[in-house]
Amino acid sequence: MRALLLLLATTSITLGADAPLLKDNFSDAKFPGRRASRGEWKFADNTATCTQDDELYKKNKDHGPIIFYDLAYTDALIQFAIKPDAANKTIVFTANGEDGHIFRIGFGERGAAIRAFPVDGKDHQAVSAGQEKDLKLKVGEWNKVTVALSGPKATLNIGDFTKTYEHASFARAKTNLSIGFSFGTVSVKDVVVTK
């Protein structure tokens, strides 16, 4: 009996360790910890969709619609699927900390740009951690994006593309993450963060 109790306790601890830190399937428009702003986000069919309002874009100093998740983490595996339309110009995924941005991937016409934000840099400005000129999101299709943050390393996976980037500032503690875009209509689904 004691062995069975020990086995059950070990199993529950293991299962708890594998549980996601965050899982948003967009079935709840008021999901705790999610902040959707700078546009009218619609939640339907397990998807969040927004079309940029050009007046709001200007009012927000050329920043488009965004979804934030308040979440404390340092190392994590972050996954989401995103579908841009032909009018979309940029999609940005960012991991932020107490002192501002830490890690960012920006997708646009010139491919994907990976950025680090060292705290000791002048005004906490971004520095390049990599540029992938041929890595572009497919218009009108779901693109599954996976980012693995582990210490000073960040591994990006989209389709057949996988590459690891390194910068000391990536290892800092994070307080939230965000997915934002400019122009057109973008849909997001299946946001999952695990340790």
Buried (B, 14 or more C-beta within 10 A) or exposed (E): EEEEEEEEEEEEEEEEEEEBBBEBEBEEEEBEEBEBBBBEBBBEEEBBBBBBBEEBBEEBEEBBBBBBBEBEBBBBBBBBBBBBEEEBBBBBBBBBBEEEBBBBBBBBEEEBBBBBBBEEEEEEEBEEBBEBEEBBBEEEEBBEBBBBBBEBBBBBBBEEEEBEBBBEBBBBEBBBBBBBBBBBBBBBBBBBBBE
